[in-house]
Amino acid sequence: MATATLALSIPALAGLGGSASAAPTTGLSIDPVGYRVVDGKPDVNNPLPSVGLTEDVGYSATASSNGSVLLSPRSVIGSDDRTQVYNTQSNPYRRSGQITVFDSSRTRTATCTGWLISPTAVVTAGHCLTDGTAPTVDLEFAPARNGVGNDPYGTFRATAVWFDAQYGSPGRDWGLIQLDAPVGDDVGWYGIESVDNLDLVGHQARVIGYPGDKAAGTLWQAVDTISAETDRTLSYATDTFGGQSGAAVTTDGDDTAVAIHTDGGSTNSGTVLTAELFNTLARLR
């Protein structure tokens, strides 16, 4: 198994659907904080309103979308142990993209993985968007990237970023980016589901992302078993590496995410979509 202690790589409301049942708050609190981004500069002096984001939205799942652009045939070699996705323009792969983080001089400082949950909303790991004191200076999202310079749907910049004020705590490592154009209308998006009170141990966890130990900008996937869970995190044997931070974790299907891949070690793990986190993402998407 290829693992890394952090899954971030540092170089050398549309389409509601799904379950009609509510996702009530469960006491597993989160603390969303957001900032508008203009020309790559977060407005840190004027945080976006966050009151009520975690409150029950009245449903516990959202529907996925395949997008309006004609699908290409799915083409993957094998089904496990980090196989490369050669046709990134097929679903579910084109719903994911590479996030490139820049400093104030537009020098690339890190890469992560993100995935669409609506035409303009991308979910990722919180540590891709903040160092704990301030939001990331600038970033771009490239859905279905397939190597350096191969961005079939273009690149998109952030208009706002959201993350948890306590992102270093267990289950708080989550983030959301609002994009400057509705690329999800073309490529589609993942559904999301609150998994409070669900036993996922023994189910398969699929992680699709952009590992830093492979050729730059190439998309890889792996599938393996969920070995443990807490109220806020999942642990799984699925192979990952730095750069896959923020990837969607799906189980028993490609269309609905239940967690966000965040880090690795003796096992790899991700942030569970608790009721509060689900409600927040559903309201922001």
C-alpha positions as CSV (number, residue, x, y, z in Angstrom):
1,M,0.0,0.0,0.0
2,A,1.3,3.5,-0.9
3,T,0.6,6.0,1.8
4,A,1.7,9.4,3.0
5,T,1.2,11.1,6.3
6,L,-0.5,14.0,4.6
7,A,-2.4,13.7,1.3
8,L,-1.4,17.2,0.1
9,S,1.3,17.3,-2.6
10,I,4.0,20.0,-2.5
11,P,6.2,20.1,-5.6
12,A,10.4,19.7,-5.4
13,L,-28.3,25.0,-5.0
14,A,-29.0,23.0,-8.1
15,G,-30.2,19.4,-8.8
16,L,-31.5,18.6,-5.3
17,G,-32.6,15.0,-5.0
18,G,-31.9,11.8,-3.2
19,S,-33.4,10.8,0.1
20,A,-36.4,12.8,1.4
21,S,-35.6,12.1,5.0
22,A,-33.9,14.9,7.0
23,A,-30.3,15.1,8.2
24,P,-30.9,16.5,11.7
25,T,-28.0,17.9,13.7
26,T,-26.4,15.3,16.0
27,G,-24.2,17.3,18.3
28,L,-21.0,16.7,16.2
29,S,-20.5,20.4,15.8
30,I,-18.4,22.1,13.1
31,D,-17.5,25.7,12.7
32,P,-17.8,26.9,9.1
33,V,-15.9,30.1,8.1
34,G,-15.9,31.5,4.6
35,Y,-14.3,34.3,2.6
36,R,-15.1,35.9,-0.7
37,V,-12.2,35.7,-3.2
38,V,-11.5,38.4,-5.7
39,D,-8.6,37.9,-8.3
40,G,-7.1,35.3,-6.1
41,K,-7.2,37.4,-2.9
42,P,-9.4,36.3,0.0
43,D,-11.2,39.1,1.7
44,V,-10.1,38.1,5.2
45,N,-11.4,41.3,6.8
46,N,-15.0,40.5,5.9
47,P,-16.0,36.8,6.6
48,L,-19.1,35.5,4.9
49,P,-22.2,35.0,7.0
50,S,-22.3,31.5,8.4
51,V,-25.3,31.5,10.8
52,G,-27.6,28.6,10.2
53,L,-25.4,26.7,7.8
54,T,-25.3,23.5,10.0
55,E,-29.1,23.4,10.6
56,D,-31.3,20.7,9.1
57,V,-31.9,21.2,5.4
58,G,-34.7,18.6,5.4
59,Y,-33.0,15.8,3.4
60,S,-30.0,13.6,3.9
61,A,-28.8,13.0,0.4
62,T,-28.5,14.9,-2.9
63,A,-28.6,13.5,-6.4
64,S,-25.6,13.1,-8.7
65,S,-25.5,14.5,-12.3
66,N,-23.8,13.2,-15.4
67,G,-23.6,16.6,-17.0
68,S,-24.8,17.8,-20.4
69,V,-21.6,17.0,-22.4
70,L,-21.7,13.6,-24.2
71,L,-20.0,11.0,-22.2
72,S,-16.8,9.3,-23.4
73,P,-16.6,5.5,-22.8
74,R,-15.1,4.6,-19.5
75,S,-11.6,3.2,-19.7
76,V,-9.6,2.0,-16.7
77,I,-6.9,-0.6,-16.5
78,G,-7.8,-2.9,-13.6
79,S,-10.0,-2.0,-10.7
80,D,-7.7,-1.8,-7.7
81,D,-4.2,-0.8,-6.3
82,R,-4.1,2.7,-7.8
83,T,-4.8,2.1,-11.4
84,Q,-4.5,5.0,-13.8
85,V,-7.6,6.5,-15.3
86,Y,-6.8,7.1,-18.9
87,N,-10.1,8.5,-20.1
88,T,-10.7,11.3,-17.5
89,Q,-13.7,12.6,-19.6
90,S,-15.9,9.7,-18.5
91,N,-18.0,9.6,-15.4
92,P,-17.5,9.5,-12.5
93,Y,-13.9,10.7,-13.2
94,R,-14.6,14.0,-14.8
95,R,-16.5,15.2,-11.7
96,S,-13.1,15.3,-10.0
97,G,-10.2,17.7,-10.7
98,Q,-6.8,18.8,-9.6
99,I,-6.6,21.9,-7.3
100,T,-3.4,23.9,-7.8
101,V,-2.5,26.3,-4.9
102,F,-0.4,29.4,-5.7
103,D,1.3,31.9,-3.5
104,S,1.0,35.7,-3.9
105,S,3.5,35.7,-6.8
106,R,1.5,32.9,-8.6
107,T,4.2,30.3,-7.9
108,R,2.7,26.8,-7.5
109,T,3.0,25.7,-3.8
110,A,0.9,22.6,-3.6
111,T,-1.7,20.4,-5.3
112,C,-4.8,18.7,-4.0
113,T,-7.9,16.9,-5.4
114,G,-11.4,18.3,-5.4
115,W,-14.8,17.1,-6.6
116,L,-18.0,18.9,-7.8
117,I,-21.3,18.6,-5.8
118,S,-23.2,21.2,-8.0
119,P,-22.5,23.3,-11.1
120,T,-20.2,25.6,-9.1
121,A,-19.3,24.0,-5.8
122,V,-16.1,21.9,-5.2
123,V,-15.5,19.9,-2.1
124,T,-11.9,19.3,-0.9
125,A,-9.9,19.0,2.3
126,G,-9.7,21.9,4.7
127,H,-5.9,21.8,4.8
128,C,-5.8,22.5,1.1
129,L,-7.6,25.9,1.7
130,T,-5.9,27.2,4.9
131,D,-2.8,26.8,7.0
132,G,-4.9,27.3,10.2
133,T,-4.4,31.1,10.3
134,A,-5.5,32.4,6.9
135,P,-7.1,31.1,3.7
136,T,-5.0,30.0,0.7
137,V,-4.0,33.0,-1.3
138,D,-5.0,31.7,-4.8
139,L,-6.0,28.4,-6.4
140,E,-7.3,26.9,-9.6
141,F,-9.6,23.9,-10.3
142,A,-9.1,21.7,-13.4
143,P,-11.8,19.0,-13.8
144,A,-10.8,15.9,-15.6
145,R,-7.1,17.0,-15.9
146,N,-5.2,14.3,-17.8
147,G,-1.5,15.3,-17.5
148,V,0.3,18.6,-17.7
149,G,-1.4,21.1,-20.0
150,N,-4.3,18.7,-20.8
151,D,-7.4,20.3,-19.3
152,P,-10.3,19.3,-21.5
153,Y,-12.8,21.5,-19.7
154,G,-10.5,24.4,-18.8
155,T,-9.5,25.8,-15.4
156,F,-11.6,27.7,-13.0
157,R,-10.8,30.1,-10.1
158,A,-12.4,30.5,-6.7
159,T,-14.9,33.2,-5.9
160,A,-15.3,32.0,-2.3
161,V,-13.7,29.4,0.0
162,W,-15.1,27.7,3.1
163,F,-13.5,25.5,5.7
164,D,-13.7,24.7,9.4
165,A,-12.2,27.2,11.9
166,Q,-11.1,24.1,13.9
167,Y,-9.9,22.1,10.9
168,G,-7.0,20.5,12.7
169,S,-9.4,18.6,15.0
170,P,-10.7,15.1,14.0
171,G,-13.5,15.3,11.5
172,R,-13.0,19.0,10.9
173,D,-10.7,18.7,7.8
174,W,-13.2,19.8,5.1
175,G,-13.4,22.6,2.6
176,L,-15.6,24.0,-0.2
177,I,-14.7,26.2,-3.1
178,Q,-17.2,28.2,-5.1
179,L,-16.1,28.6,-8.7
180,D,-16.4,31.4,-11.2
181,A,-18.3,29.4,-13.8
182,P,-20.8,26.5,-13.7
183,V,-18.6,23.8,-15.2
184,G,-20.7,21.2,-13.4
185,D,-23.4,21.8,-15.9
186,D,-21.1,20.2,-18.4
187,V,-19.3,17.5,-16.5
188,G,-21.8,16.7,-13.8
189,W,-21.3,16.3,-10.0
190,Y,-21.3,13.8,-7.2
191,G,-24.3,13.3,-4.9
192,I,-23.5,13.6,-1.2
193,E,-25.1,11.6,1.7
194,S,-25.1,12.0,5.5
195,V,-23.9,8.7,7.0
196,D,-24.7,9.3,10.6
197,N,-25.7,6.0,12.2
198,L,-24.7,3.9,9.2
199,D,-22.2,1.0,9.7
200,L,-19.8,1.3,6.8
201,V,-17.1,-1.1,8.1
202,G,-16.6,-3.9,5.6
203,H,-17.9,-1.8,2.6
204,Q,-15.6,-0.8,-0.2
205,A,-14.0,2.7,-0.3
206,R,-13.1,4.1,-3.7
207,V,-10.8,7.1,-3.9
208,I,-10.1,8.9,-7.2
209,G,-7.5,11.6,-7.2
210,Y,-4.2,13.1,-8.3
211,P,-1.3,11.5,-6.4
212,G,2.0,13.3,-6.2
213,D,4.2,10.2,-6.8
214,K,2.8,9.6,-10.3
215,A,3.2,11.6,-13.5
216,A,2.2,15.2,-12.9
217,G,-1.5,15.8,-13.4
218,T,-2.5,12.2,-14.0
219,L,-5.7,10.7,-12.4
220,W,-5.6,7.5,-10.4
221,Q,-8.1,5.4,-8.5
222,A,-8.0,2.6,-5.9
223,V,-10.6,0.5,-4.1
224,D,-10.3,-1.4,-0.8
225,T,-12.1,-2.1,2.4
226,I,-13.2,0.3,5.1
227,S,-11.6,-1.1,8.3
228,A,-12.8,1.2,11.0
229,E,-15.0,4.2,11.6
230,T,-15.7,6.8,14.3
231,D,-18.5,9.4,14.5
232,R,-16.3,11.7,12.4
233,T,-13.8,9.6,10.4
234,L,-13.4,6.6,8.2
235,S,-10.3,4.4,7.9
236,Y,-9.6,2.3,4.9
237,A,-6.9,0.2,3.2
238,T,-7.4,2.0,-0.1
239,D,-4.0,3.1,-1.6
240,T,-3.4,6.8,-1.7
241,F,-0.5,9.3,-1.8
242,G,0.1,13.0,-1.3
243,G,-1.9,15.1,-3.7
244,Q,-5.1,13.1,-3.2
245,S,-6.2,15.2,-0.2
246,G,-9.8,16.3,-0.7
247,A,-10.8,13.3,-3.0
248,A,-14.3,11.9,-2.7
249,V,-14.7,8.7,-0.8
250,T,-17.5,6.6,-2.3
251,T,-18.9,3.3,-1.2
252,D,-20.8,0.6,-3.2
253,G,-21.2,2.9,-6.2
254,D,-19.6,5.7,-8.1
255,D,-22.2,8.5,-7.7
256,T,-22.5,9.4,-4.1
257,A,-19.8,10.5,-1.7
258,V,-19.9,9.8,2.0
259,A,-16.5,11.1,3.1
260,I,-13.5,13.4,2.1
261,H,-10.1,11.8,1.9
262,T,-7.7,13.7,4.1
263,D,-4.6,11.8,5.1
264,G,-2.7,8.5,5.4
265,G,-0.3,6.5,7.6
266,S,-0.7,2.9,8.7
267,T,-4.2,3.3,7.3
268,N,-5.7,6.0,5.2
269,S,-8.6,8.1,6.5
270,G,-11.2,10.7,5.6
271,T,-13.7,13.1,7.1
272,V,-17.2,11.6,7.4
273,L,-20.1,13.6,6.1
274,T,-21.9,14.0,9.4
275,A,-25.3,15.6,9.5
276,E,-23.9,19.0,10.3
277,L,-21.3,18.8,7.6
278,F,-23.8,17.5,5.1
279,N,-26.2,20.3,5.9
280,T,-23.4,22.9,5.5
281,L,-22.3,21.5,2.1
282,A,-25.9,21.3,0.9
283,R,-26.6,24.9,1.8
284,L,-23.4,26.2,0.2
285,R,-23.5,24.2,-3.0
